[in-house]
Amino acid sequence: MTLGRVLILVMAATTAEVSTQAQHREAKLAGPAVGVTTPAPEMVKRNWVVGTWSVTERHEKTDLSPGGTGTGTSVITLGPGGHSQLITYNSNGPAGKYSGHGIIGWDPEAKVYRAAWADSMTRGVVTTDCREESKDWVCVGETVTQGKKITTRSRSIAPSPAGWTEVTEVSTDGQPFTKVRAFEFKRAK
């Protein structure tokens, strides 16, 4: 081995050692490595909703809906890391074809589930807070539709892995809540 090759090997080994020492110093300064967190127990206990659901829609006649029936499909999957659930909904109802997407996750600071929803009939994104109330699942949120403040309250009655009934009521500009629809969810897959 020539002297030049020996010097190159020594320099490479020295550079590698200095780099390794620098990485160890940086790791000590940064503290312990932050690993991937596990999903909150509040999310894990709701994983039974993951799957495909057949939905029968019954819409009341209101200022915002002609009333009638429809059918839909809801597909719920786990979000990244299992920290959320992603919802895709498609239906054909009295107002025509409808599609929507939602996400729900647990907010540990507020101790409430937070949801966001966007669909083909509502401008913007609707956010709701959801809680377990007795055996029901209740979500409440506000939006503005056609210049009116709409408060929405959806109650999923005794949800189970076999299905549930979701009743939605709205209050327009602070008026009393009125029922606008009832959806029957049945597990398809």
Helices and strands as residue ranges (DSSP letters): H 3-30, H 41-44, G 47-49, E 51-59, E 68-78, G 80-82, E 84-93, E 96-107, E 112-119, E 126-133, E 136-145, E 148-160, E 163-172, E 178-187
